[in-house]
């Protein structure tokens, strides 16, 4: 299963991750976590979350999607698309009512592909995927200390609806109407 998003300047093809993709996906998350650590953001830890077991379960549920770089064929980004969410989501002040929101988890861009607009492009593809699958709202959480992701989501039209406190700190609960 895939969805393709393209306009004049950007494109992304979301493909369901296969079992054979998992080793490369693990390395992508490890590289991204190391980069986050270098930037002083310690909200992810491959030994805890998102771990090999978490990502493997995402793949087994067919909720883990990849975007490959057109030139090298490497996996440049991953994202989990689900309807499952943490209990703390119930305390948010959601503006858009939905019995079945699309929940975005674990968006990750390999450091080699960051700062090139790929996050925005992937999220546009996620929006197309959501529309294709009859979702009317997207929800997600973003680490409050990750200015780049908060700026990305804000520029894409997501609004803050609440906060959640997890082991690694405070996260913003955000939503967007499709």
Helices and strands as residue ranges (DSSP letters): E 2-6, E 11-16, G 19-21, H 22-38, H 52-60, E 64-68, E 75-82, G 87-91, E 102-109, G 111-113, H 118-132, E 137-143, H 147-155, E 159-166, E 169-177
